[in-house]
Amino acid sequence: EILTPLKVLNLFRNIPDEDIVLLGMTLAAGRPEDLIVTRLLVPPLCIRPSVVSDTQAGTTEDDVTIKLRDIIFANDVIHRHRTTGAKVEMILEMWDYLQLQVALYINSEVSGIPPSMI
């Protein structure tokens, strides 16, 4: 059985509270499903303004905005693949890409990333 992030999230949500301690966790610290990122904070435009480029006419978006765009794109592709019944391999590849983009959004200096994934 292929464990997609959504399946794992549902499995984690179904763990009874009394079993949380068996995982070495406490309810005060959170539940297992809290370990899966389901929402991201998006900074307002005023702290991620467009950047004026000396080499190009006009402006370009800052790195944070570009990374958010990549995350939204990957999420949209996953949604479309799931609703149209695409091959599981395609969906899993996009899950990996989405995971990488979120990791880069949180820490842009993540090492060990294959160039083909960026």
ZIJOTA-V553899 format. One record per helix or strand of 2 or more residues. SS is the DSSP state (alpha for helix, beta for strand). FROM is the first residue (numbers start at 0). LEN is the number of residues. If there is no record, write none. Layout:
SS|FROM|LEN  SS|FROM|LEN
//
This chain:
alpha|4|9  alpha|16|7  alpha|31|4  alpha|44|3  beta|50|2  beta|58|2  alpha|62|22  alpha|87|19  alpha|114|3
//
